[in-house]
Amino acid sequence: MLILQAFFDIIKCLINFKISEQLELLKGMKTVNSVADIWEGVLSVLRENLTSVAITTWFSDCSAVNISGNRFILHTPSEFKKRIIESRFTDLIKSALKDIFASDFEVVLLCGDEYERYMEQKKKEEGQQQEQDEYTFENFVVGSSNKFAHAAALAVANGVNKKDYNPLFIYGESGLGKTHLLHAIRHEIKKQHPDYNIVYVKGDDFTNELISAIQTGRNMAFREKYRNADLFLMDDVQFIAGKESTQEEFFHTFNTLYEANRQIVFTSDRQPNEILRLTDRLKTRFESGLLADVQPPDYETRMAIIKNKAIQLGLNLDEDVVNYIAENLTANVRQLEGAVNKIKAYHDLMSEDIDVSSVSKIMKDMFKEKSSFITPDIIIEETAKYFSISPEDIKGPSRAKPFVVARQISMYLLRTLTNFSLSEIGEFFSRDHSTVINSLKQIEKNIKANPDFYRIIKDITSNINSRN
């Protein structure tokens, strides 16, 4: 028995020595700061197991492309070499990666068209990342409409009252700066804590990733990605509503992060209690932290946004031009910045001076869009016309079924086609806030249960749009 035990101890020592030797090779390399460095480390380990002929034959023109999650992505120009590497050497590469990272990796080889497609997508994502890198607190224009949300985001980024502000839930209509604040938090925390694991995802991407993980049997890797985050950011969280499996997975992810005192930040186009198909247990968790809304910018803030964007683009705009834009475009920040971008392009391409007259021509289509805004009266008129009743019947007190259905549809269309809040919709129909919520829930339920009812909604919507 002693001899046998001694034998196993020797084997164990040899294995440990081998791994240590491989890790020392990596330590001897220059600082690992790129995927190419990691690939060189893998090759160093492979050279200990393969002949120099094998290394030259199969890996001389093989290069590392990227590490994405637990996927190590390689490129080889030959389809034949790709098949050989996949069949003979993948396990060795995985083993080498595990020695380096103490974690399991999936090895993906790209060749030909699939490599070209991957690089195009990567380039697109890098462009989006560059755009997001401009979303900092320094570039955010603060006004009365967003002052509280900005202060809350800055407090979270600086670790102030972490428990009281967790989760931070920023809500408001599209184009008002919610995503900007989300990325500003990410930038600031990354600056203060470079070692933090920061995870950002959009609500619909979270669902798509979950579906992919279930299909490929990678549920554990999916969970590890999100539940090990030091900072978790989700943009447009409303998109997980109505998706049972997504909400179930997200519920457990939220609990894991919250109990570990990890900061969580959400953005949404509405506050939690207005996300109709969101489960109650998620609503209560979203509401347990700090809710901060952003509103359309007031005149002074619009002026500041236009000037700030013009400075970023190196464009000199006269005060009367800035005033003209601010008075005519009032919906959101994105619209204002889009206008300045368009003026800049016109100036560069046409080499003409920018004045109020030229701006009115440049932005004619944007002003036209504003003039064709869908009003409550148009929605009610078209709904009444569809059901062969009068607008007064819809707005009146009658509880007759045809009038109630038409009234609920009108409320639903007001919510989906305009920027009216629930309170404003209720006021327009002389109903309270809870009545509007119940009406929206009923319409959602009818749409889900009855395809014919959904077609009614589409027909009325088409009639409304044809009025513009």
Buried (B, 14 or more C-beta within 10 A) or exposed (E): EEEEEEEEEEEEEEEEEBEEEBBEBBEEEEEBEEBEBBBBBBBBBBBEBBEEEBBEEBBEEBEBBBBEEBEBBBBBEBEEBBEBBBEEBBEBBBBBBEBBBEEEBBBBBBBEEEBEEBBEEBEEEEEEEEEBEEBBBEEBBBBEBBEBBBEBBBBBBEEEEEEEBBBBBBBBBEBBBBBBBBBBBBBBBBEEEEEBEBBBBBBBBBBEBBEEBEEEEBEEBBBBBBBBBBBBBBBBBBBBBBBEEBBEBBBEBBEBBBEEEBBBBBBBBBBBBBBBBBBEEBBEBBBEBBBBBBBBBBEEBBBBBBBBBBEEBEBEBEEEBBBBBBEBBBBBBBBBBBBBEBBBEBBEEEEEEBEEEBBBEBBEEBEEBEEEEBBBEBBBBBBBEBBEBBBEBBBBEBEEEEBBBBBBBBBBBBBEBBBBBBEEBBBBBEBEBEBBBBBBBBBBEBBEEEEEBBEBBEEBBEBBEEEE
